[in-house]
Amino acid sequence: MRPGEVLLSAVRGVTANKLRSVLTLLGVLIGVAAVILLLAVGNGSAQQVAASIDALGTNTLTVRPGGTTTTGDATRPMTEQVTTQLAHAGLGHVGRVVPEVTATETAVAGTVSESGTEVIGTTPSYFTVSTAKLGAGQAFPTGAARDAVVGPTLAAELWPGRSPIGQTMTIAGESFTVTGELAEQTSVGFQDPNSEVVAPLAAVQDDFTGYGQVSAVLVAATAPGAVTQATDEVTIELDQLLGATTADQPFTVTSAATLLQTRQASAQSFTVLLAAVAAISLLVGGIGVTNVMLVTVTERTREIGIRKAIGATRRAILSQFLAEAAILTLAGGVLGVVVAVVGAQFPIDGTTPVLVWSSIPLALGVSVAIGLFFGVYPAARAAGMRPIQALRTV
């Protein structure tokens, strides 16, 4: 038989029992759609987290007190003085160095109060190093000890419908004048960055934290590609300033790049797991093809015997049944791709899927390969029938 005749015969065989063919298509469709869509969910989740981590600043290091100390030897605390020395150390890959102290207090404006408000004490350079940017007003323009910049959420709570700039609030009984409002930020943790107060370092130390150890030090590398070198330079310099050793460092240095690498590894494992689960459903669809083709061969035993009796070759019979399996899986695969592409347009549990376009031809190819693989046995069984035995079948 010519290829066209084989294909036409296979189409007739598939459409002979429409309900059975549709159910088989549905199994393959679900498998292909699951592979593409779950990979898209994993990819979307990875990109979403990567964007959030990028928002933290790709060239910013964060130094926090606390680390791997084993000997218990006394070291200098990380104070504002240490931060100043680090800033003036002349490190080649380090730009600005900004100290930061934090306290949790209650902010009050008139009759409205907000408890659990994070108060950050720092310098004006904080707005150039951190992700917190001024949306309106100025940062401590007068140099007064009790100027403050507030987040947009806190501003809306304390002064609904009004601009916070120029307003006065009290924090733990101390009066602060609002000189600026932060731009909206994306929350990447438990603390809402849009509900914080940023005030001069001296004011926060004087009123809330004291003049001891700072909460963190923000360090800007000279470029995103210099983060690794800046980390090494800061670590070595702090070891010297604090009297620490490599084995006993009373601080930790982290960066967005480190977080991103860790999260990408986790996201990759998650995506592989999702793909494995989806592949199982595709395998089940392939087993369904085998079942349907075996039933088809049994039902069409007499037809096979007649065709072989009038001269149909083993190759022709084998090709026809393999073509039927390929048509079922290819049609199911194409419909699965359509379902997956449409489904990827809608958020799934808060995650916007991002299609991995290479997964589409891969899923289609695998579905057809599975159809051919699982169709070989039924096709070989049909092709191997002896005409006399097939013709005896009622």
Buried (B, 14 or more C-beta within 10 A) or exposed (E): BEEEEBBBBBEEBBEEBEEBBEEBBBBBBBBBBBBBBBBBBBBBBBBBBBEBBBBBBBBBBBBBBEBEBEEEEEBBEBBBBBBEBBBEBEBEBBBBBBBBBBBEBBBBBEEEBBEEBBBBBBBBBBBBBBBBEBBBBBBBEEEEBBBBBBBBBBBBBBBEEEEBBEBEBBBBEBEBBBBBBBBEBEEBEEEBBBBBBBBBBBBBBBBBBEEEBBBBBBBBBBEBEBBEBBBEBBBEBBBEBBEBEEEBBBBEBBBBBBBBEEBBEEBEEBBEEBBEEBBEBBBEBBEBBBBBBBEBBEEBBEBBBBBBEEEBEEEBBBBBBBBBBBBBBBBBBBBBBEBBBEBBEEEBEEBBBBBBEEBBEBBBEBBBEBBBBBBBBBBBBBBEBEBEEBBEBE
